[in-house]
Amino acid sequence: MSEAVPRRASLEVLRAEAADELAVLIQERLLSGEDPWDFMEELPSVDELVVFLLRADNISANDGVRPNAARHYRVLRQIALEYPELTSAVWGMLGEGSRHRRWDASIADAP
């Protein structure tokens, strides 16, 4: 995140917003009749949602241009530097650990 992207809120507020969003996602899928055993592993964690929210802010500040792989890495690294508590989520998203998750942008783009 560059100086053009103002800091949104405290991490506690961001996590609360992300937890609310995750609860809504779970509720929608349950109401549609899906089995939680089938979809819970696919959902991002609260911290991963926060990272995606901060990444989206960065994309918006860059006129909506989706980052290439190098910029994606730099943006996520900057998020980890600005919010140290999110470091493990960021590195997990950058590494091989989240490859099974369909919502992961790096998987959606993979051949």
Secondary structure, DSSP 8 states (H G I E B T S, - for coil): --TTS---S-HHHHHHHHHHHHHHHHHHHHHTT--HHHHGGGS--HHHHHHHHHHHHHHHHTTT----HHHHHHHHHHHHHH-GGGHHHHHHHHSGGGTT-TT-HHHHT--
